[in-house]
Amino acid sequence: MREMPPSDDPEASLRRALMEEYISDQGYSFEDLASFDDADRERLMLEAAAYAALRLSERAFGGTQS
């Protein structure tokens, strides 16, 4: 798995941190993903990206909406 390049974009850094948080909550690290087969790695990354997007939208709108 290729390393993600560093970014000066604060939102990109936060997105990555949120993705790492999700992956960690699942019991893994980004480094662990290198040993996953393609389908499992893609599934976990898609889940992590969706989690990060949700958290970023909550932040943008000042919390969850009821």
PDBQT receptor file of N, H, CA, C and O in Angstrom, charges set to zero:
ATOM      1  N   MET A   1       0.848  -1.174   0.000  1.00  0.00    +0.000 N 
ATOM      2  CA  MET A   1       0.000   0.000   0.000  1.00  0.00    +0.000 C 
ATOM      3  C   MET A   1       0.888   1.230   0.000  1.00  0.00    +0.000 C 
ATOM      4  O   MET A   1       1.859   1.305   0.752  1.00  0.00    +0.000 OA
ATOM      5  N   ARG A   2       0.554   2.186  -0.839  1.00  0.00    +0.000 N 
ATOM      6  H   ARG A   2      -0.235   2.125  -1.450  1.00  0.00    +0.000 HD
ATOM      7  CA  ARG A   2       1.390   3.375  -0.912  1.00  0.00    +0.000 C 
ATOM      8  C   ARG A   2       1.057   4.344   0.219  1.00  0.00    +0.000 C 
ATOM      9  O   ARG A   2      -0.082   4.412   0.680  1.00  0.00    +0.000 OA
ATOM     10  N   GLU A   3       2.043   5.074   0.646  1.00  0.00    +0.000 N 
ATOM     11  H   GLU A   3       2.969   5.019   0.272  1.00  0.00    +0.000 HD
ATOM     12  CA  GLU A   3       1.896   6.061   1.713  1.00  0.00    +0.000 C 
ATOM     13  C   GLU A   3       1.174   7.290   1.182  1.00  0.00    +0.000 C 
ATOM     14  O   GLU A   3       1.434   7.730   0.062  1.00  0.00    +0.000 OA
ATOM     15  N   MET A   4       0.271   7.844   1.979  1.00  0.00    +0.000 N 
ATOM     16  H   MET A   4       0.060   7.486   2.888  1.00  0.00    +0.000 HD
ATOM     17  CA  MET A   4      -0.424   9.061   1.585  1.00  0.00    +0.000 C 
ATOM     18  C   MET A   4       0.514  10.245   1.801  1.00  0.00    +0.000 C 
ATOM     19  O   MET A   4       1.119  10.363   2.866  1.00  0.00    +0.000 OA
ATOM     20  N   PRO A   5       0.644  11.125   0.806  1.00  0.00    +0.000 N 
ATOM     21  CA  PRO A   5       1.561  12.257   0.958  1.00  0.00    +0.000 C 
ATOM     22  C   PRO A   5       1.037  13.240   1.999  1.00  0.00    +0.000 C 
ATOM     23  O   PRO A   5      -0.174  13.391   2.159  1.00  0.00    +0.000 OA
ATOM     24  N   PRO A   6       1.947  13.911   2.706  1.00  0.00    +0.000 N 
ATOM     25  CA  PRO A   6       1.512  14.913   3.672  1.00  0.00    +0.000 C 
ATOM     26  C   PRO A   6       0.814  16.061   2.954  1.00  0.00    +0.000 C 
ATOM     27  O   PRO A   6       1.067  16.326   1.778  1.00  0.00    +0.000 OA
ATOM     28  N   SER A   7      -0.062  16.730   3.679  1.00  0.00    +0.000 N 
ATOM     29  H   SER A   7      -0.268  16.515   4.633  1.00  0.00    +0.000 HD
ATOM     30  CA  SER A   7      -0.824  17.813   3.070  1.00  0.00    +0.000 C 
ATOM     31  C   SER A   7      -0.788  19.032   3.966  1.00  0.00    +0.000 C 
ATOM     32  O   SER A   7      -0.766  18.914   5.191  1.00  0.00    +0.000 OA
ATOM     33  N   ASP A   8      -0.783  20.219   3.346  1.00  0.00    +0.000 N 
ATOM     34  H   ASP A   8      -0.801  20.316   2.351  1.00  0.00    +0.000 HD
ATOM     35  CA  ASP A   8      -0.868  21.460   4.100  1.00  0.00    +0.000 C 
ATOM     36  C   ASP A   8      -2.323  21.826   4.368  1.00  0.00    +0.000 C 
ATOM     37  O   ASP A   8      -2.602  22.789   5.083  1.00  0.00    +0.000 OA
ATOM     38  N   ASP A   9      -3.251  21.059   3.794  1.00  0.00    +0.000 N 
ATOM     39  H   ASP A   9      -3.025  20.277   3.214  1.00  0.00    +0.000 HD
ATOM     40  CA  ASP A   9      -4.676  21.307   3.955  1.00  0.00    +0.000 C 
ATOM     41  C   ASP A   9      -5.137  20.777   5.312  1.00  0.00    +0.000 C 
ATOM     42  O   ASP A   9      -5.102  19.568   5.540  1.00  0.00    +0.000 OA
ATOM     43  N   PRO A  10      -5.574  21.671   6.228  1.00  0.00    +0.000 N 
ATOM     44  CA  PRO A  10      -5.996  21.218   7.560  1.00  0.00    +0.000 C 
ATOM     45  C   PRO A  10      -7.152  20.221   7.502  1.00  0.00    +0.000 C 
ATOM     46  O   PRO A  10      -7.211  19.297   8.314  1.00  0.00    +0.000 OA
ATOM     47  N   GLU A  11      -8.073  20.399   6.549  1.00  0.00    +0.000 N 
ATOM     48  H   GLU A  11      -8.025  21.150   5.889  1.00  0.00    +0.000 HD
ATOM     49  CA  GLU A  11      -9.185  19.455   6.449  1.00  0.00    +0.000 C 
ATOM     50  C   GLU A  11      -8.691  18.078   6.027  1.00  0.00    +0.000 C 
ATOM     51  O   GLU A  11      -9.199  17.065   6.510  1.00  0.00    +0.000 OA
ATOM     52  N   ALA A  12      -7.719  18.027   5.142  1.00  0.00    +0.000 N 
ATOM     53  H   ALA A  12      -7.307  18.850   4.750  1.00  0.00    +0.000 HD
ATOM     54  CA  ALA A  12      -7.164  16.737   4.718  1.00  0.00    +0.000 C 
ATOM     55  C   ALA A  12      -6.487  16.046   5.896  1.00  0.00    +0.000 C 
ATOM     56  O   ALA A  12      -6.600  14.830   6.053  1.00  0.00    +0.000 OA
ATOM     57  N   SER A  13      -5.787  16.812   6.722  1.00  0.00    +0.000 N 
ATOM     58  H   SER A  13      -5.695  17.800   6.595  1.00  0.00    +0.000 HD
ATOM     59  CA  SER A  13      -5.142  16.239   7.902  1.00  0.00    +0.000 C 
ATOM     60  C   SER A  13      -6.182  15.713   8.881  1.00  0.00    +0.000 C 
ATOM     61  O   SER A  13      -6.015  14.636   9.454  1.00  0.00    +0.000 OA
ATOM     62  N   LEU A  14      -7.250  16.468   9.072  1.00  0.00    +0.000 N 
ATOM     63  H   LEU A  14      -7.386  17.343   8.607  1.00  0.00    +0.000 HD
ATOM     64  CA  LEU A  14      -8.318  16.027   9.964  1.00  0.00    +0.000 C 
ATOM     65  C   LEU A  14      -9.005  14.790   9.396  1.00  0.00    +0.000 C 
ATOM     66  O   LEU A  14      -9.306  13.854  10.136  1.00  0.00    +0.000 OA
ATOM     67  N   ARG A  15      -9.257  14.781   8.084  1.00  0.00    +0.000 N 
ATOM     68  H   ARG A  15      -9.013  15.542   7.483  1.00  0.00    +0.000 HD
ATOM     69  CA  ARG A  15      -9.880  13.615   7.442  1.00  0.00    +0.000 C 
ATOM     70  C   ARG A  15      -9.025  12.368   7.668  1.00  0.00    +0.000 C 
ATOM     71  O   ARG A  15      -9.546  11.308   8.016  1.00  0.00    +0.000 OA
ATOM     72  N   ARG A  16      -7.733  12.497   7.473  1.00  0.00    +0.000 N 
ATOM     73  H   ARG A  16      -7.310  13.358   7.191  1.00  0.00    +0.000 HD
ATOM     74  CA  ARG A  16      -6.840  11.346   7.684  1.00  0.00    +0.000 C 
ATOM     75  C   ARG A  16      -6.879  10.892   9.139  1.00  0.00    +0.000 C 
ATOM     76  O   ARG A  16      -6.925   9.693   9.416  1.00  0.00    +0.000 OA
ATOM     77  N   ALA A  17      -6.859  11.848  10.071  1.00  0.00    +0.000 N 
ATOM     78  H   ALA A  17      -6.822  12.821   9.846  1.00  0.00    +0.000 HD
ATOM     79  CA  ALA A  17      -6.898  11.504  11.496  1.00  0.00    +0.000 C 
ATOM     80  C   ALA A  17      -8.205  10.779  11.837  1.00  0.00    +0.000 C 
ATOM     81  O   ALA A  17      -8.201   9.823  12.614  1.00  0.00    +0.000 OA
ATOM     82  N   LEU A  18      -9.308  11.228  11.262  1.00  0.00    +0.000 N 
ATOM     83  H   LEU A  18      -9.310  12.004  10.631  1.00  0.00    +0.000 HD
ATOM     84  CA  LEU A  18     -10.593  10.574  11.513  1.00  0.00    +0.000 C 
ATOM     85  C   LEU A  18     -10.624   9.172  10.909  1.00  0.00    +0.000 C 
ATOM     86  O   LEU A  18     -11.194   8.251  11.495  1.00  0.00    +0.000 OA
ATOM     87  N   MET A  19     -10.018   9.015   9.751  1.00  0.00    +0.000 N 
ATOM     88  H   MET A  19      -9.555   9.763   9.275  1.00  0.00    +0.000 HD
ATOM     89  CA  MET A  19      -9.937   7.687   9.145  1.00  0.00    +0.000 C 
ATOM     90  C   MET A  19      -9.072   6.768  10.006  1.00  0.00    +0.000 C 
ATOM     91  O   MET A  19      -9.412   5.602  10.206  1.00  0.00    +0.000 OA
ATOM     92  N   GLU A  20      -7.959   7.291  10.514  1.00  0.00    +0.000 N 
ATOM     93  H   GLU A  20      -7.683   8.238  10.352  1.00  0.00    +0.000 HD
ATOM     94  CA  GLU A  20      -7.112   6.499  11.406  1.00  0.00    +0.000 C 
ATOM     95  C   GLU A  20      -7.879   6.105  12.661  1.00  0.00    +0.000 C 
ATOM     96  O   GLU A  20      -7.752   4.979  13.144  1.00  0.00    +0.000 OA
ATOM     97  N   GLU A  21      -8.686   7.047  13.196  1.00  0.00    +0.000 N 
ATOM     98  H   GLU A  21      -8.789   7.961  12.803  1.00  0.00    +0.000 HD
ATOM     99  CA  GLU A  21      -9.494   6.766  14.380  1.00  0.00    +0.000 C 
ATOM    100  C   GLU A  21     -10.455   5.612  14.101  1.00  0.00    +0.000 C 
ATOM    101  O   GLU A  21     -10.569   4.689  14.908  1.00  0.00    +0.000 OA
ATOM    102  N   TYR A  22     -11.141   5.661  12.968  1.00  0.00    +0.000 N 
ATOM    103  H   TYR A  22     -11.048   6.410  12.312  1.00  0.00    +0.000 HD
ATOM    104  CA  TYR A  22     -12.076   4.593  12.615  1.00  0.00    +0.000 C 
ATOM    105  C   TYR A  22     -11.348   3.249  12.499  1.00  0.00    +0.000 C 
ATOM    106  O   TYR A  22     -11.783   2.249  13.069  1.00  0.00    +0.000 OA
ATOM    107  N   ILE A  23     -10.260   3.237  11.772  1.00  0.00    +0.000 N 
ATOM    108  H   ILE A  23      -9.907   4.050  11.309  1.00  0.00    +0.000 HD
ATOM    109  CA  ILE A  23      -9.507   2.004  11.567  1.00  0.00    +0.000 C 
ATOM    110  C   ILE A  23      -8.997   1.461  12.909  1.00  0.00    +0.000 C 
ATOM    111  O   ILE A  23      -9.030   0.254  13.148  1.00  0.00    +0.000 OA
ATOM    112  N   SER A  24      -8.532   2.350  13.769  1.00  0.00    +0.000 N 
ATOM    113  H   SER A  24      -8.505   3.331  13.575  1.00  0.00    +0.000 HD
ATOM    114  CA  SER A  24      -8.076   1.948  15.094  1.00  0.00    +0.000 C 
ATOM    115  C   SER A  24      -9.227   1.363  15.912  1.00  0.00    +0.000 C 
ATOM    116  O   SER A  24      -9.049   0.363  16.608  1.00  0.00    +0.000 OA
ATOM    117  N   ASP A  25     -10.399   1.981  15.831  1.00  0.00    +0.000 N 
ATOM    118  H   ASP A  25     -10.543   2.794  15.266  1.00  0.00    +0.000 HD
ATOM    119  CA  ASP A  25     -11.575   1.463  16.544  1.00  0.00    +0.000 C 
ATOM    120  C   ASP A  25     -11.952   0.067  16.073  1.00  0.00    +0.000 C 
ATOM    121  O   ASP A  25     -12.573  -0.694  16.815  1.00  0.00    +0.000 OA
ATOM    122  N   GLN A  26     -11.578  -0.272  14.844  1.00  0.00    +0.000 N 
ATOM    123  H   GLN A  26     -11.073   0.346  14.241  1.00  0.00    +0.000 HD
ATOM    124  CA  GLN A  26     -11.829  -1.610  14.303  1.00  0.00    +0.000 C 
ATOM    125  C   GLN A  26     -10.725  -2.597  14.701  1.00  0.00    +0.000 C 
ATOM    126  O   GLN A  26     -10.803  -3.786  14.392  1.00  0.00    +0.000 OA
ATOM    127  N   GLY A  27      -9.699  -2.090  15.388  1.00  0.00    +0.000 N 
ATOM    128  H   GLY A  27      -9.635  -1.124  15.639  1.00  0.00    +0.000 HD
ATOM    129  CA  GLY A  27      -8.625  -2.957  15.870  1.00  0.00    +0.000 C 
ATOM    130  C   GLY A  27      -7.418  -3.042  14.957  1.00  0.00    +0.000 C 
ATOM    131  O   GLY A  27      -6.597  -3.949  15.097  1.00  0.00    +0.000 OA
ATOM    132  N   TYR A  28      -7.297  -2.092  14.008  1.00  0.00    +0.000 N 
ATOM    133  H   TYR A  28      -7.964  -1.355  13.895  1.00  0.00    +0.000 HD
ATOM    134  CA  TYR A  28      -6.215  -2.126  13.038  1.00  0.00    +0.000 C 
ATOM    135  C   TYR A  28      -5.497  -0.783  12.985  1.00  0.00    +0.000 C 
ATOM    136  O   TYR A  28      -5.905   0.184  13.629  1.00  0.00    +0.000 OA
ATOM    137  N   SER A  29      -4.431  -0.743  12.211  1.00  0.00    +0.000 N 
ATOM    138  H   SER A  29      -4.100  -1.528  11.687  1.00  0.00    +0.000 HD
ATOM    139  CA  SER A  29      -3.723   0.501  11.914  1.00  0.00    +0.000 C 
ATOM    140  C   SER A  29      -3.580   0.594  10.393  1.00  0.00    +0.000 C 
ATOM    141  O   SER A  29      -3.804  -0.384   9.679  1.00  0.00    +0.000 OA
ATOM    142  N   PHE A  30      -3.201   1.795   9.900  1.00  0.00    +0.000 N 
ATOM    143  H   PHE A  30      -3.019   2.589  10.480  1.00  0.00    +0.000 HD
ATOM    144  CA  PHE A  30      -2.954   1.925   8.460  1.00  0.00    +0.000 C 
ATOM    145  C   PHE A  30      -1.897   0.915   8.019  1.00  0.00    +0.000 C 
ATOM    146  O   PHE A  30      -1.997   0.353   6.928  1.00  0.00    +0.000 OA
ATOM    147  N   GLU A  31      -0.899   0.684   8.842  1.00  0.00    +0.000 N 
ATOM    148  H   GLU A  31      -0.818   1.141   9.728  1.00  0.00    +0.000 HD
ATOM    149  CA  GLU A  31       0.165  -0.256   8.481  1.00  0.00    +0.000 C 
ATOM    150  C   GLU A  31      -0.386  -1.675   8.308  1.00  0.00    +0.000 C 
ATOM    151  O   GLU A  31       0.085  -2.426   7.454  1.00  0.00    +0.000 OA
ATOM    152  N   ASP A  32      -1.382  -2.038   9.118  1.00  0.00    +0.000 N 
ATOM    153  H   ASP A  32      -1.765  -1.428   9.811  1.00  0.00    +0.000 HD
ATOM    154  CA  ASP A  32      -1.979  -3.376   9.015  1.00  0.00    +0.000 C 
ATOM    155  C   ASP A  32      -2.647  -3.600   7.662  1.00  0.00    +0.000 C 
ATOM    156  O   ASP A  32      -2.721  -4.731   7.181  1.00  0.00    +0.000 OA
ATOM    157  N   LEU A  33      -3.128  -2.533   7.057  1.00  0.00    +0.000 N 
ATOM    158  H   LEU A  33      -3.068  -1.615   7.448  1.00  0.00    +0.000 HD
ATOM    159  CA  LEU A  33      -3.863  -2.666   5.799  1.00  0.00    +0.000 C 
ATOM    160  C   LEU A  33      -3.011  -3.262   4.686  1.00  0.00    +0.000 C 
ATOM    161  O   LEU A  33      -3.548  -3.842   3.743  1.00  0.00    +0.000 OA
ATOM    162  N   ALA A  34      -1.708  -3.129   4.780  1.00  0.00    +0.000 N 
ATOM    163  H   ALA A  34      -1.271  -2.657   5.546  1.00  0.00    +0.000 HD
ATOM    164  CA  ALA A  34      -0.818  -3.680   3.752  1.00  0.00    +0.000 C 
ATOM    165  C   ALA A  34      -0.933  -5.201   3.665  1.00  0.00    +0.000 C 
ATOM    166  O   ALA A  34      -0.680  -5.785   2.612  1.00  0.00    +0.000 OA
ATOM    167  N   SER A  35      -1.312  -5.840   4.768  1.00  0.00    +0.000 N 
ATOM    168  H   SER A  35      -1.518  -5.365   5.624  1.00  0.00    +0.000 HD
ATOM    169  CA  SER A  35      -1.421  -7.299   4.765  1.00  0.00    +0.000 C 
ATOM    170  C   SER A  35      -2.827  -7.782   4.394  1.00  0.00    +0.000 C 
ATOM    171  O   SER A  35      -3.049  -8.989   4.286  1.00  0.00    +0.000 OA
ATOM    172  N   PHE A  36      -3.769  -6.873   4.198  1.00  0.00    +0.000 N 
ATOM    173  H   PHE A  36      -3.589  -5.893   4.286  1.00  0.00    +0.000 HD
ATOM    174  CA  PHE A  36      -5.137  -7.239   3.827  1.00  0.00    +0.000 C 
ATOM    175  C   PHE A  36      -5.204  -7.553   2.339  1.00  0.00    +0.000 C 
ATOM    176  O   PHE A  36      -4.416  -7.031   1.550  1.00  0.00    +0.000 OA
ATOM    177  N   ASP A  37      -6.158  -8.415   1.958  1.00  0.00    +0.000 N 
ATOM    178  H   ASP A  37      -6.799  -8.838   2.599  1.00  0.00    +0.000 HD
ATOM    179  CA  ASP A  37      -6.376  -8.578   0.523  1.00  0.00    +0.000 C 
ATOM    180  C   ASP A  37      -7.074  -7.322   0.011  1.00  0.00    +0.000 C 
ATOM    181  O   ASP A  37      -7.616  -6.539   0.791  1.00  0.00    +0.000 OA
ATOM    182  N   ASP A  38      -7.055  -7.143  -1.298  1.00  0.00    +0.000 N 
ATOM    183  H   ASP A  38      -6.615  -7.779  -1.931  1.00  0.00    +0.000 HD
ATOM    184  CA  ASP A  38      -7.566  -5.908  -1.898  1.00  0.00    +0.000 C 
ATOM    185  C   ASP A  38      -9.007  -5.607  -1.490  1.00  0.00    +0.000 C 
ATOM    186  O   ASP A  38      -9.326  -4.464  -1.164  1.00  0.00    +0.000 OA
ATOM    187  N   ALA A  39      -9.868  -6.601  -1.504  1.00  0.00    +0.000 N 
ATOM    188  H   ALA A  39      -9.608  -7.530  -1.769  1.00  0.00    +0.000 HD
ATOM    189  CA  ALA A  39     -11.286  -6.381  -1.203  1.00  0.00    +0.000 C 
ATOM    190  C   ALA A  39     -11.483  -5.921   0.241  1.00  0.00    +0.000 C 
ATOM    191  O   ALA A  39     -12.251  -4.993   0.494  1.00  0.00    +0.000 OA
ATOM    192  N   ASP A  40     -10.797  -6.562   1.189  1.00  0.00    +0.000 N 
ATOM    193  H   ASP A  40     -10.173  -7.316   0.984  1.00  0.00    +0.000 HD
ATOM    194  CA  ASP A  40     -10.936  -6.174   2.595  1.00  0.00    +0.000 C 
ATOM    195  C   ASP A  40     -10.343  -4.792   2.855  1.00  0.00    +0.000 C 
ATOM    196  O   ASP A  40     -10.901  -3.996   3.610  1.00  0.00    +0.000 OA
ATOM    197  N   ARG A  41      -9.205  -4.519   2.219  1.00  0.00    +0.000 N 
ATOM    198  H   ARG A  41      -8.751  -5.165   1.606  1.00  0.00    +0.000 HD
ATOM    199  CA  ARG A  41      -8.580  -3.198   2.383  1.00  0.00    +0.000 C 
ATOM    200  C   ARG A  41      -9.499  -2.109   1.825  1.00  0.00    +0.000 C 
ATOM    201  O   ARG A  41      -9.698  -1.076   2.466  1.00  0.00    +0.000 OA
ATOM    202  N   GLU A  42     -10.056  -2.335   0.642  1.00  0.00    +0.000 N 
ATOM    203  H   GLU A  42      -9.895  -3.174   0.122  1.00  0.00    +0.000 HD
ATOM    204  CA  GLU A  42     -10.939  -1.348   0.039  1.00  0.00    +0.000 C 
ATOM    205  C   GLU A  42     -12.198  -1.140   0.890  1.00  0.00    +0.000 C 
ATOM    206  O   GLU A  42     -12.637  -0.005   1.079  1.00  0.00    +0.000 OA
ATOM    207  N   ARG A  43     -12.777  -2.230   1.402  1.00  0.00    +0.000 N 
ATOM    208  H   ARG A  43     -12.420  -3.151   1.249  1.00  0.00    +0.000 HD
ATOM    209  CA  ARG A  43     -13.970  -2.126   2.240  1.00  0.00    +0.000 C 
ATOM    210  C   ARG A  43     -13.693  -1.284   3.477  1.00  0.00    +0.000 C 
ATOM    211  O   ARG A  43     -14.471  -0.389   3.808  1.00  0.00    +0.000 OA
ATOM    212  N   LEU A  44     -12.593  -1.564   4.159  1.00  0.00    +0.000 N 
ATOM    213  H   LEU A  44     -11.961  -2.291   3.890  1.00  0.00    +0.000 HD
ATOM    214  CA  LEU A  44     -12.269  -0.826   5.383  1.00  0.00    +0.000 C 
ATOM    215  C   LEU A  44     -11.955   0.637   5.079  1.00  0.00    +0.000 C 
ATOM    216  O   LEU A  44     -12.349   1.523   5.837  1.00  0.00    +0.000 OA
ATOM    217  N   MET A  45     -11.252   0.898   3.981  1.00  0.00    +0.000 N 
ATOM    218  H   MET A  45     -10.932   0.178   3.365  1.00  0.00    +0.000 HD
ATOM    219  CA  MET A  45     -10.953   2.289   3.621  1.00  0.00    +0.000 C 
ATOM    220  C   MET A  45     -12.229   3.053   3.243  1.00  0.00    +0.000 C 
ATOM    221  O   MET A  45     -12.363   4.230   3.578  1.00  0.00    +0.000 OA
ATOM    222  N   LEU A  46     -13.159   2.399   2.553  1.00  0.00    +0.000 N 
ATOM    223  H   LEU A  46     -13.050   1.443   2.281  1.00  0.00    +0.000 HD
ATOM    224  CA  LEU A  46     -14.428   3.051   2.218  1.00  0.00    +0.000 C 
ATOM    225  C   LEU A  46     -15.233   3.348   3.475  1.00  0.00    +0.000 C 
ATOM    226  O   LEU A  46     -15.829   4.418   3.595  1.00  0.00    +0.000 OA
ATOM    227  N   GLU A  47     -15.252   2.409   4.407  1.00  0.00    +0.000 N 
ATOM    228  H   GLU A  47     -14.768   1.540   4.309  1.00  0.00    +0.000 HD
ATOM    229  CA  GLU A  47     -15.943   2.638   5.677  1.00  0.00    +0.000 C 
ATOM    230  C   GLU A  47     -15.292   3.791   6.443  1.00  0.00    +0.000 C 
ATOM    231  O   GLU A  47     -15.983   4.641   7.003  1.00  0.00    +0.000 OA
ATOM    232  N   ALA A  48     -13.969   3.812   6.461  1.00  0.00    +0.000 N 
ATOM    233  H   ALA A  48     -13.407   3.121   6.006  1.00  0.00    +0.000 HD
ATOM    234  CA  ALA A  48     -13.242   4.874   7.169  1.00  0.00    +0.000 C 
ATOM    235  C   ALA A  48     -13.490   6.229   6.510  1.00  0.00    +0.000 C 
ATOM    236  O   ALA A  48     -13.643   7.235   7.202  1.00  0.00    +0.000 OA
ATOM    237  N   ALA A  49     -13.530   6.260   5.189  1.00  0.00    +0.000 N 
ATOM    238  H   ALA A  49     -13.405   5.442   4.626  1.00  0.00    +0.000 HD
ATOM    239  CA  ALA A  49     -13.787   7.512   4.474  1.00  0.00    +0.000 C 
ATOM    240  C   ALA A  49     -15.203   8.009   4.750  1.00  0.00    +0.000 C 
ATOM    241  O   ALA A  49     -15.414   9.210   4.920  1.00  0.00    +0.000 OA
ATOM    242  N   ALA A  50     -16.175   7.100   4.798  1.00  0.00    +0.000 N 
ATOM    243  H   ALA A  50     -16.004   6.124   4.660  1.00  0.00    +0.000 HD
ATOM    244  CA  ALA A  50     -17.555   7.486   5.096  1.00  0.00    +0.000 C 
ATOM    245  C   ALA A  50     -17.659   8.022   6.521  1.00  0.00    +0.000 C 
ATOM    246  O   ALA A  50     -18.347   9.012   6.769  1.00  0.00    +0.000 OA
ATOM    247  N   TYR A  51     -16.980   7.370   7.448  1.00  0.00    +0.000 N 
ATOM    248  H   TYR A  51     -16.421   6.566   7.246  1.00  0.00    +0.000 HD
ATOM    249  CA  TYR A  51     -16.947   7.836   8.839  1.00  0.00    +0.000 C 
ATOM    250  C   TYR A  51     -16.363   9.243   8.918  1.00  0.00    +0.000 C 
ATOM    251  O   TYR A  51     -16.921  10.116   9.584  1.00  0.00    +0.000 OA
ATOM    252  N   ALA A  52     -15.247   9.460   8.243  1.00  0.00    +0.000 N 
ATOM    253  H   ALA A  52     -14.794   8.751   7.702  1.00  0.00    +0.000 HD
ATOM    254  CA  ALA A  52     -14.595  10.776   8.264  1.00  0.00    +0.000 C 
ATOM    255  C   ALA A  52     -15.500  11.832   7.639  1.00  0.00    +0.000 C 
ATOM    256  O   ALA A  52     -15.594  12.945   8.157  1.00  0.00    +0.000 OA
ATOM    257  N   ALA A  53     -16.165  11.503   6.539  1.00  0.00    +0.000 N 
ATOM    258  H   ALA A  53     -16.088  10.599   6.118  1.00  0.00    +0.000 HD
ATOM    259  CA  ALA A  53     -17.063  12.458   5.887  1.00  0.00    +0.000 C 
ATOM    260  C   ALA A  53     -18.216  12.836   6.811  1.00  0.00    +0.000 C 
ATOM    261  O   ALA A  53     -18.597  14.004   6.888  1.00  0.00    +0.000 OA
ATOM    262  N   LEU A  54     -18.768  11.853   7.508  1.00  0.00    +0.000 N 
ATOM    263  H   LEU A  54     -18.459  10.904   7.446  1.00  0.00    +0.000 HD
ATOM    264  CA  LEU A  54     -19.853  12.124   8.444  1.00  0.00    +0.000 C 
ATOM    265  C   LEU A  54     -19.383  13.041   9.567  1.00  0.00    +0.000 C 
ATOM    266  O   LEU A  54     -20.051  14.021   9.899  1.00  0.00    +0.000 OA
ATOM    267  N   ARG A  55     -18.243  12.722  10.144  1.00  0.00    +0.000 N 
ATOM    268  H   ARG A  55     -17.700  11.926   9.874  1.00  0.00    +0.000 HD
ATOM    269  CA  ARG A  55     -17.714  13.543  11.240  1.00  0.00    +0.000 C 
ATOM    270  C   ARG A  55     -17.399  14.960  10.767  1.00  0.00    +0.000 C 
ATOM    271  O   ARG A  55     -17.654  15.920  11.494  1.00  0.00    +0.000 OA
ATOM    272  N   LEU A  56     -16.847  15.107   9.555  1.00  0.00    +0.000 N 
ATOM    273  H   LEU A  56     -16.640  14.327   8.965  1.00  0.00    +0.000 HD
ATOM    274  CA  LEU A  56     -16.555  16.439   9.021  1.00  0.00    +0.000 C 
ATOM    275  C   LEU A  56     -17.832  17.221   8.764  1.00  0.00    +0.000 C 
ATOM    276  O   LEU A  56     -17.870  18.432   8.982  1.00  0.00    +0.000 OA
ATOM    277  N   SER A  57     -18.886  16.540   8.301  1.00  0.00    +0.000 N 
ATOM    278  H   SER A  57     -18.855  15.556   8.125  1.00  0.00    +0.000 HD
ATOM    279  CA  SER A  57     -20.145  17.253   8.061  1.00  0.00    +0.000 C 
ATOM    280  C   SER A  57     -20.781  17.664   9.384  1.00  0.00    +0.000 C 
ATOM    281  O   SER A  57     -21.378  18.736   9.473  1.00  0.00    +0.000 OA
ATOM    282  N   GLU A  58     -20.664  16.838  10.401  1.00  0.00    +0.000 N 
ATOM    283  H   GLU A  58     -20.178  15.966  10.329  1.00  0.00    +0.000 HD
ATOM    284  CA  GLU A  58     -21.157  17.219  11.725  1.00  0.00    +0.000 C 
ATOM    285  C   GLU A  58     -20.435  18.476  12.205  1.00  0.00    +0.000 C 
ATOM    286  O   GLU A  58     -21.047  19.393  12.753  1.00  0.00    +0.000 OA
ATOM    287  N   ARG A  59     -19.150  18.495  11.990  1.00  0.00    +0.000 N 
ATOM    288  H   ARG A  59     -18.654  17.751  11.545  1.00  0.00    +0.000 HD
ATOM    289  CA  ARG A  59     -18.329  19.650  12.397  1.00  0.00    +0.000 C 
ATOM    290  C   ARG A  59     -18.743  20.910  11.623  1.00  0.00    +0.000 C 
ATOM    291  O   ARG A  59     -18.827  21.998  12.193  1.00  0.00    +0.000 OA
ATOM    292  N   ALA A  60     -18.996  20.750  10.334  1.00  0.00    +0.000 N 
ATOM    293  H   ALA A  60     -18.928  19.866   9.871  1.00  0.00    +0.000 HD
ATOM    294  CA  ALA A  60     -19.357  21.888   9.493  1.00  0.00    +0.000 C 
ATOM    295  C   ALA A  60     -20.719  22.473   9.882  1.00  0.00    +0.000 C 
ATOM    296  O   ALA A  60     -20.947  23.677   9.767  1.00  0.00    +0.000 OA
ATOM    297  N   PHE A  61     -21.615  21.598  10.343  1.00  0.00    +0.000 N 
ATOM    298  H   PHE A  61     -21.429  20.620  10.437  1.00  0.00    +0.000 HD
ATOM    299  CA  PHE A  61     -22.962  22.051  10.680  1.00  0.00    +0.000 C 
ATOM    300  C   PHE A  61     -23.160  22.227  12.180  1.00  0.00    +0.000 C 
ATOM    301  O   PHE A  61     -24.286  22.408  12.644  1.00  0.00    +0.000 OA
ATOM    302  N   GLY A  62     -22.075  22.174  12.931  1.00  0.00    +0.000 N 
ATOM    303  H   GLY A  62     -21.160  22.027  12.554  1.00  0.00    +0.000 HD
ATOM    304  CA  GLY A  62     -22.152  22.430  14.363  1.00  0.00    +0.000 C 
ATOM    305  C   GLY A  62     -22.760  21.321  15.185  1.00  0.00    +0.000 C 
ATOM    306  O   GLY A  62     -23.371  21.588  16.220  1.00  0.00    +0.000 OA
ATOM    307  N   GLY A  63     -22.611  20.104  14.761  1.00  0.00    +0.000 N 
ATOM    308  H   GLY A  63     -22.114  19.888  13.920  1.00  0.00    +0.000 HD
ATOM    309  CA  GLY A  63     -23.138  18.954  15.516  1.00  0.00    +0.000 C 
ATOM    310  C   GLY A  63     -24.148  18.190  14.714  1.00  0.00    +0.000 C 
ATOM    311  O   GLY A  63     -24.403  18.500  13.550  1.00  0.00    +0.000 OA
ATOM    312  N   THR A  64     -24.722  17.188  15.339  1.00  0.00    +0.000 N 
ATOM    313  H   THR A  64     -24.515  16.936  16.284  1.00  0.00    +0.000 HD
ATOM    314  CA  THR A  64     -25.712  16.360  14.644  1.00  0.00    +0.000 C 
ATOM    315  C   THR A  64     -27.033  17.077  14.567  1.00  0.00    +0.000 C 
ATOM    316  O   THR A  64     -27.391  17.866  15.442  1.00  0.00    +0.000 OA
ATOM    317  N   GLN A  65     -27.746  16.792  13.509  1.00  0.00    +0.000 N 
ATOM    318  H   GLN A  65     -27.456  16.151  12.798  1.00  0.00    +0.000 HD
ATOM    319  CA  GLN A  65     -29.068  17.373  13.306  1.00  0.00    +0.000 C 
ATOM    320  C   GLN A  65     -30.124  16.387  13.775  1.00  0.00    +0.000 C 
ATOM    321  O   GLN A  65     -29.980  15.185  13.551  1.00  0.00    +0.000 OA
ATOM    322  N   SER A  66     -31.190  16.865  14.425  1.00  0.00    +0.000 N 
ATOM    323  H   SER A  66     -31.307  17.841  14.607  1.00  0.00    +0.000 HD
ATOM    324  CA  SER A  66     -32.267  15.991  14.881  1.00  0.00    +0.000 C 
ATOM    325  C   SER A  66     -33.412  16.005  13.910  1.00  0.00    +0.000 C 
ATOM    326  O   SER A  66     -34.415  15.325  14.128  1.00  0.00    +0.000 OA
TER     327      SER A  66
